[in-house]
């Protein structure tokens, strides 16, 4: 508690007031900053995080830090106007487009008020995790394509051998059309069945 003494016309008296009320008046400029929750995105996407604060300030700055390093700083002046009904700035957002894996980290929002009193507060931070996209193996794709072409070539030769037995050009064309739509495994089965039933033609 804080004891105060007063003297008035030869008389003196003293009274006691709680010290807490004095401290509250001194720290009335304190405020709280809250941030959006942690987020996980894929490489190349866009991510947006926000922070908001309590209190009213005429002039203040908002800092965005990544791993304790300032990456953006904004300066604001609130001038409330009864005619324009302009709302005071109480939130800030950080937008990162085409994110990369190196953008992963902890992003902290810090607000520094200059007027009416110099004070600052910061949020607990938002963790951004950027997941790398899986890179397709070009070599594997080329090998699969090569194997597929080889299979088609062998298939055509087999059809050609069977066709010379008197089935005709139309039958060759029909089998090739079927192969194009049903794929290698199904067409192999069709070849066997077609050859087994060749006496039907």
C-alpha positions, 0 to 999 in steps of 0.5 A: 500500500501507499501512504499519503499525508495531507496538511490543511489549516494546521491539521494533518491527516493521512490515508492509505490507498492500494498500490495496485491502483497506482500501478494499473494507471501506469501500465494502462497502455499494456495490451494483448496480441493474438495470432492465427494457429499453426499452418501446414501447406504444400510447396507452391501454395499461398498461405495467409496468417493474421494477428490482432491486438487489443487497445486503442492507439493513435500511432503505432507500428506492426512488425512481422518477424521470421525466426526473430528477424524482421521481414516486414514493418507497417506504420499506422496512424488512427484518426477516428472521424465521426463523419467517415466512421472509420474503424481503427486498425486492430489486425494485420495479415501476412500473405506469402504466395508460391511458398517454398520450403525455406519459408518454413519457420516461426512468424511472430507479430509485434505491435509497438504503440507510440501514442498515447504511451510507448509500449509494445507486445507480441504474439506467441508466434505462428509456425508455418510448415511447407511440405515439398512436392514429390518430384517424379522420376523422369528416368522411370517414366522414360523406361516405362514408355520404352517398355510400352512401345516395345510391347506394342511393337511385339503385339503388332508383329504377332497380329501380323503373323496371325493375319497372314493365315487368311483372317484379312486386313479388316481383322488386323485393324479391328484388333489394333483398335481394341488394343488401343482401348483395353491396354496391354494386359487385356489385349494379350488375352484377346489375342489368345482368344482370337487365335483360338477361334480363328476357324470361325471366320 
